[in-house]
Amino acid sequence: MNQNEQLHKTLVEILDFAKEICEEHKLTYFLVYGTALGARRHSGFIPWDDDVDIALPRKDYEQFLRLVAEKKDSSYTVQNEDNEGNYFLTFAKVRKKNTVFIESILEAEYKDNGIYIDIFPLDFVENPNSVGFKLRRGMFDYLKHILKFSTCRKLYKTKYSPLRYALEHILALPAFVFSNKSLLKMANRFIHSTQEAAYVGQYDQTSVEAIMPYDYYFPAAQATFEGKEYSVPAKLDKYLEHSYGSDFMELPPVEKRVTHNPVKLIF
């Protein structure tokens, strides 16, 4: 078994742990992003992919994180801003203990660097065209951006011109004053919603792809992933077309087949 196959096996192991909790406690979850695309196009992993993504409605997401955290004797642990000072993401991870997966994007290692799957919250949106929502979404995107910049400055230094890099430091001043945890709590308050509505938002996406009609997700459907059945968005093809374009079934060119580029991987 090569390294990629071993990584995929470990990721499915963590996914099955998450699925078991969701099914035991009747929580709704979906394979999303590249994992959903892999299920549709490959009936499993996209060959070069090195992660797994699932999403839960905000209320179920919060309960899921509590349930994982309560399993003290488990081989897995939840990671977010509540237990990781350097955490800068607006979603959580479930990591396998006694493993290591360190990405090149990080300038400083987390306390917990185990192999992980990403756990995203889904929030409901009544009217994505309203001024109030656009203002809240704008503030969320701003806070998300400065959190990433302040934590991954080396990445942006190579990406931006010196002038742009200096301007980014000015824009990111709140991230040098307040803790990541405070800023993430603030960001989530802008988009947090558990009341079902006409649209569903997952804000790790860009502004257009982030908002989808409710019936793209609900009720959950089933799809095969690595020989097992998992929950996926109800209108999977519509979801994938909205996320990746109408040609989502076609393989991208080699230069666009990106990974998380781990610099350290231990099983």
C-alpha positions in Angstrom: 0.0 0.0 0.0 1.5 3.3 -1.1 1.3 6.5 1.0 -1.7 7.9 -0.8 -3.7 4.7 -0.4 -2.8 4.6 3.3 -3.9 8.2 3.7 -7.2 7.5 2.0 -7.7 4.4 4.2 -7.2 6.6 7.3 -9.5 9.3 6.1 -12.3 6.8 5.5 -11.7 5.5 9.0 -12.2 9.0 10.5 -15.2 9.5 8.1 -16.8 6.3 9.4 -16.3 7.5 13.0 -18.2 10.7 12.1 -20.9 8.9 10.3 -21.5 6.6 13.2 -22.0 9.5 15.6 -24.3 11.2 13.1 -26.4 8.1 12.7 -26.5 7.2 16.4 -27.7 10.7 17.3 -29.9 11.3 14.2 -27.7 14.2 13.0 -27.9 15.2 9.3 -24.6 15.3 7.5 -23.5 15.5 3.8 -20.4 14.7 1.9 -19.4 18.0 0.3 -16.9 19.7 -1.9 -14.3 17.4 -3.4 -15.6 14.4 -1.4 -19.0 14.8 -3.0 -17.4 15.3 -6.4 -15.3 12.2 -5.9 -18.4 10.2 -4.9 -20.2 11.3 -8.1 -17.3 11.1 -10.6 -15.2 8.3 -9.1 -17.4 6.5 -6.6 -14.6 7.4 -4.1 -11.7 9.7 -3.8 -10.6 12.0 -6.6 -7.3 10.1 -7.3 -5.0 13.0 -6.2 -7.2 14.3 -3.3 -5.9 14.1 0.2 -8.8 15.2 2.4 -12.5 14.5 3.3 -15.1 17.2 3.8 -18.5 16.8 5.4 -21.1 19.5 6.4 -23.9 19.6 8.9 -26.7 22.1 9.6 -25.4 24.5 12.3 -27.5 23.0 15.1 -26.3 19.5 14.3 -22.8 20.7 13.7 -22.6 22.2 17.2 -24.1 19.0 18.7 -21.6 16.9 16.7 -18.6 18.8 18.0 -19.8 18.4 21.6 -20.4 14.7 21.2 -16.9 14.1 19.7 -15.3 16.2 22.5 -17.1 14.1 25.1 -15.6 10.9 23.9 -12.4 11.0 26.0 -11.4 7.5 25.3 -11.8 7.8 21.6 -9.0 7.5 19.0 -10.3 10.8 17.5 -10.5 14.4 18.7 -12.3 17.6 17.6 -10.2 20.7 16.9 -11.4 24.2 16.6 -10.8 27.6 18.2 -11.9 26.3 21.6 -8.9 24.1 22.0 -6.3 25.5 19.6 -4.9 29.0 20.1 -3.6 29.3 16.6 -6.7 28.1 14.9 -7.9 30.5 12.2 -10.6 28.5 10.3 -14.4 29.0 10.5 -15.0 25.3 10.5 -13.7 22.4 12.7 -11.6 19.3 12.1 -11.8 15.8 13.5 -8.2 14.4 13.9 -6.9 10.9 14.5 -4.7 10.8 17.6 -1.1 9.6 17.2 -0.8 10.6 13.6 0.7 13.6 11.9 -0.4 15.6 8.8 1.2 19.1 8.6 0.4 21.3 5.7 2.8 23.7 4.0 0.4 26.6 4.5 1.0 26.6 8.3 3.9 28.7 9.6 3.5 27.3 13.1 2.4 23.7 14.0 -0.8 23.2 15.9 -0.7 21.4 19.2 -2.7 18.7 17.4 -1.5 17.9 13.9 -3.2 14.5 13.4 -4.6 13.3 10.1 -8.1 14.9 9.8 -11.3 15.4 8.0 -13.0 18.9 7.8 -16.4 19.5 9.4 -18.3 22.5 8.0 -21.4 24.2 9.4 -24.4 25.0 7.2 -26.4 28.1 7.9 -29.8 29.0 6.6 -30.4 32.2 4.6 -33.8 33.8 4.1 -32.9 36.4 1.5 -29.3 36.4 0.2 -30.0 39.6 -1.8 -31.0 41.7 1.2 -28.7 44.6 2.3 -28.5 43.3 5.8 -27.3 39.9 4.8 -24.7 41.3 2.4 -23.3 43.5 5.2 -23.1 40.6 7.6 -21.6 38.4 4.9 -19.0 41.1 4.1 -18.0 41.4 7.7 -17.7 37.6 7.9 -15.5 37.5 4.8 -13.3 40.3 6.1 -12.7 38.6 9.5 -12.0 35.3 7.7 -9.5 36.9 5.5 -7.5 38.7 8.2 -7.4 35.6 10.3 -5.9 33.6 7.5 -3.5 36.5 6.7 -2.3 36.9 10.2 -1.7 33.2 10.7 -0.2 32.4 7.3 1.8 35.6 6.5 4.6 33.7 4.8 2.1 32.4 2.2 0.8 35.9 1.4 4.3 37.4 1.3 5.1 35.2 -1.7 1.6 35.8 -3.2 1.4 39.6 -3.0 3.5 42.6 -4.1 5.4 44.4 -1.2 2.8 47.2 -1.4 -0.2 44.9 -1.2 1.5 43.0 1.6 2.0 46.2 3.6 -1.7 47.2 3.0 -2.8 43.7 4.2 -0.9 44.3 7.5 -2.9 47.5 8.0 -6.2 45.8 7.2 -5.4 42.9 9.5 -4.7 45.1 12.6 -7.7 43.6 14.5 -6.1 40.2 14.2 -3.0 41.5 16.0 -5.1 42.9 18.8 -7.7 40.3 19.4 -7.3 36.5 19.8 -8.2 34.2 17.0 -10.9 32.7 19.2 -12.5 36.1 19.8 -12.5 37.0 16.1 -13.9 33.6 15.1 -16.7 33.9 17.6 -17.4 37.3 16.2 -17.3 36.1 12.6 -19.7 33.2 13.3 -22.2 35.5 14.9 -22.6 37.4 11.6 -23.8 34.3 9.7 -25.0 31.9 12.4 -28.6 30.7 11.7 -30.4 27.5 12.7 -33.9 28.5 11.6 -34.7 26.7 8.3 -35.1 29.1 5.3 -35.2 29.1 1.5 -31.4 29.0 1.1 -28.4 27.2 2.7 -25.0 28.8 3.1 -21.6 27.3 3.5 -19.2 30.2 3.7 -15.9 28.6 3.1 -16.9 28.9 -0.6 -16.7 32.2 -2.5 -19.8 34.5 -2.5 -21.6 33.0 -5.5 -21.1 29.3 -4.8 -21.7 29.6 -1.1 -25.5 30.1 -1.2 -27.7 27.3 -2.7 -31.4 26.6 -2.6 -32.6 24.6 0.3 -33.7 21.7 -1.9 -30.2 21.2 -3.3 -29.3 19.8 0.1 -32.5 18.5 1.7 -33.6 15.8 2.2 -30.2 14.0 2.1 -29.6 11.4 -0.6 -27.2 8.5 -0.6 -24.1 7.8 -2.8 -21.3 5.3 -2.9 -17.8 6.4 -1.7 -15.0 3.9 -1.4 -17.5 1.0 -1.5 -19.8 2.4 1.3 -22.9 4.4 1.4 -22.9 8.0 2.7 -25.2 11.0 2.8 -24.9 13.5 0.0 -26.9 16.6 -1.0 -30.3 15.8 -2.4 -29.7 17.2 -5.8 -26.1 16.1 -6.1 -25.6 17.1 -9.7 -27.2 20.5 -9.1 -24.9 21.0 -6.1 -21.8 20.0 -8.0 -22.7 22.2 -11.0 -23.3 25.1 -8.7 -19.9 24.5 -7.0 -17.7 23.5 -9.9 -19.5 24.3 -13.2 -21.4 22.3 -15.7 -18.3 20.3 -16.7 -17.8 18.9 -13.2 -17.6 15.3 -14.6 -14.5 16.1 -16.7 -11.1 15.8 -15.2 -9.3 19.2 -14.7 -5.9 19.8 -16.4 -2.9 18.5 -14.4 -1.8 21.9 -13.2 -5.2 22.4 -11.4 -5.0 19.1 -9.6 -4.1 20.6 -6.2 -3.6 19.0 -2.9 -2.9 20.2 0.7 0.8 19.4 0.1 1.7 17.9 3.4 5.2 18.5 4.5 5.1 15.9 7.2 2.9 12.7 7.2 3.0 10.0 9.8 0.4 7.2 10.2 
